[in-house]
Amino acid sequence: MRMGPLPHSPSRYHCRGPARSRRTRPTNCGRVPKRRTRKRRRSSEILGRDYLPIITSDALITAQASSPALSARSATASLVIDAVHYAPHFLTDVVSLDVDFLFCSAYKFYGPHVGILYAREGLLDQFEPDRLRTQNQRAPYRIETGTLNHAAIAGLKAAIQYLASIGEGKSLRSKLTSAFTIIHEHEFALAREMYEGLKKIRNVSIHGPSFDTALRAPTVSFTIDGKTAEEVCKKLAEKGICAWDGHFYAIRAIEALGLLAKGGVTRVGVLLYNTEDEIARFLKEIKKNPKTREIPVLVYSLSRDTALREACLNEGAAAFLPKPVDPEELYAAIQKATEERPRSYIRLTTCLSVIIGSGQVAGAESRNECVTAISEHGMYVSTSKPYPAGSQVSMTLLLGNASMKIDGRVLYSFDNSKSPLRTPGMGIKFSRINPGDQALIKAFIGKQITGGLRQAE
């Protein structure tokens, strides 16, 4: 379909409306004598991949070259393209596509709710739809049920003129060609930024191809682990961000992905009026959920090049750490990148033996327990018999060949799995420890933190 005023030849271009649904369909098109119809989605709306000449789903959003489809045509098959999702983002030319039928909807490119059908000259005359005897029996009127929606057709013309005003040129066609180049560059850049931002967020799965090709519609579909698409959309709506959920008329594709029972996907798209600030605000809202915080990247390098360091940080790296790295510097970088309230000293998840003495707990007996987290200032002891908060405890920590006598105070106590480490136990702060033993604990933690990095070197 050439984007411009409707040509005078009624058998080539026709506007029908208002559309009954979000999809444009011919009105009661019945028998097609001696001709099969091969239907294609020019650009589909969820995944973004189009496989010509196979029939594809409304879920796929990448615009494809037409040559595979054309090579699949035969004298007994019609090439039909659903360009509903394609038309708002790319210049649509039925001459270069060499199609038999093409459908799209004006509401997708800022117009009214009216459907558009292009038909190769003479093809509509082969259809025998149910129609009124009083209706004009010539194409394209023969597929209409009554008076045309003239108001919507006027709105369609205004929408086309609006798009043309974005471009430059002497003719309407040249203005539209220029406009769609400008629109595509703007939409593609923002959509790629959105795609790359979502890709960095943990527990977010993107369904569809990357933006490695320019022929990619600016729509991204994704899911978040542990949340339905509807829940995601409701949260975004509370912040004034428009998104949509479901299968988008591509129920088989969503079913094949195993997402139908989960409510489909969340879909977000970019149009010519969207801005970089809006993309940043959208990504910020997605990251707010503790389950979807951005995956931090820490660069560990022998280089001391300040330009390289700045380049890595500008590209989003959480830290640039020189080799060899100090354990405390590494831990501080990890804490800053992953925690809202970073710890001031290292806490290591581990498994060490400790003998808990009686301390001041009446009737308590010495017993062997397991230390599951330790720092140079305290530890978490996993035990089915934790002492109450405030209790004074005497302990013997076994670390390698060392046996350390330590006194401590129970800061908190859990007798069920609601503890920070998901096991019953108690958090103990050291109140008395030999400085040499404390240094050994610190060295042990540092070795554990950086051991994997040293092996990698």
Beta strands, then each sheet from edge to edge (+ up, - down):
strand 1: 13-16
strand 2: 36-41
strand 3: 77-82
strand 4: 101-105
strand 5: 115-119
strand 6: 204-206
strand 7: 219-224
strand 8: 244-246
strand 9: 265-269
strand 10: 298-301
strand 11: 319-322
strand 12: 348-356
strand 13: 367-375
strand 14: 378-382
strand 15: 392-399
strand 16: 402-414
strand 17: 425-432
sheet 1: 1+ 5- 4+ 3+ 2+
sheet 2: 6+ 7- 9+ 8-
sheet 3: 10+ 11+
sheet 4: 12+ 13- 14+ 17- 16+ 15- 12+
end
